[in-house]
Amino acid sequence: MNERSFLHDVADRVECDDRRAETLTFAVFQELRDRLTPEEAAKVAAQLPGSLKMLWLCFDRPHRQVRRLHETRLLHEVARMVGFDSESDAHRAIIAVFAALQSALGDPSGKVGTAGHILAQLPSDLKRLWLEAGGQF
């Protein structure tokens, strides 16, 4: 999956333009990436095309601690970063980006390969969101 199709996928799911989809993707990528170990985050980055890889890696630090983020905080942070008034809009954006990321990683279910490794690192409330994006919840 290339960047254009990734952003179109997000835009279609959220019903926005590609520019807004890029902003949403950046916000969700930053929060998800920081919830993963640096090693796992690097594996995800290695599978993304150039500009998506840049969105994923932007502001990352190689020796950072894993951020113990849960669903409520994730919704709040994404809503704050993109200027949503409601966390339900943030929820929709997160599901859209998670679904596009799962497809980009080669597993739309979110359970196999690198997508499965992401799933394994998430707490149960974020696992539910990840699986919802894959149509499994």
N, C-alpha and C positions, 0 to 999 in steps of 0.2 A: 504494500500500500504506500503510495507516495503522499507527500504533504497535502497536495491539493485535494485528493480524494478523502484523506483523513479529515480535513477541515470542512469539506462538503458534507461528510457524514455527520459531524458534530452540528453543523449549521442546520441540516435537515431535521435532526432530532430535537433541536432547541427552537427551531423556527427563527433563525437570525441570519445575518449575512456572514460571509467568511471572515471578515475582520473581527467581528464580535466573537466568532467561533475560535479564532486564534487567541484572543484575550482569555476566554473561558478555558481553553486548553492549557495555556500558560499557568493559570491559577491552580487548576486541578493537578497538573504535572508537578508543580512546586510542592504542594501539600502531600501528594502521594509519594513522590521521590524521597522526601525527608522522613517518611514513615518506614522506608525500607533501609536495610543496611547499605553502606556505600558500595559493597561488592555486588549486591543484587541490583542496585540502581545503575551501576556500570553495565551490567548484563542487559538491562532494558535499553539503555542508551545505545548499545552496540547494534541493536536490532531496528533502530529508528532511522528513517532517512534524514539527511543533513539538517534541514531547518527545524524539524521536529526534535532532533537530537539536541540542537541548540536551546530550544525551549525547555527541554527536560533538564539539561545540565546547567542552565543559567543560575548563577548564585550558589551552586553546589560547592561544598568543601570536602576534600577527600577524607579527612579524618573526623568528620562530624559525628555526633551522637545521633542515634535513631530517636526521632521525635515521637513520643508516645501519644499520638493523636487518635481520638475516638470520633464517632460520627457527629455528635453535637458540635464539637470544636471544628471538625472539617467543614460542616455546613456553614458555620459562622465565619470561618476564615475565607472560604470561597466567596460567600456573599459579600463580605467586607472588601475583598480584593477587586471584585468586578462591579461593585456598586449595586448589588441586588437589594431590594427592600425586604424580600422574604427568603426564608430558608428553603421554601418549597421550590423556588426558582433555582436556588443553588443545588438542590437535590437533583432536579432535572438535568442541570448542566453536568454534574458529577457523573450521573448515569450515562449521559451521552458521551463524555470523554472516556470513561471506563470502557464502554462498548467499542468505541473506535480504537482504543489502545489494544484491547483484546484481539480485535481483528488484525491490527497491524502486527501483533506478536504471533499471528498465525493460529490462534485458538479463540474463536468467537464465544466459546462456552466459559472461558476464563479459568479452566481447570488443568490445562496441560502445558508442559514446557515452561517457558519463562512466565507466562500468565499464571500457571499453577504455583510457581515459586513466589510470585507476588501474593497470591491468595494465602499461601502458607504463613506469610509474615504479618498478615493483618489480624487485628483483634476481631472477635466474633461480630461486632456490630458493623465493622467495615467489610468483613467477609460477606455479610448479607448484601451490602450495596454492590460489591464486586460481582456477586452471583446474580443479583437482580439485573445488572447490566448485561450479563451473559444469557439472560432469559432462563436462569436456573432457579430462581427464587419466587 
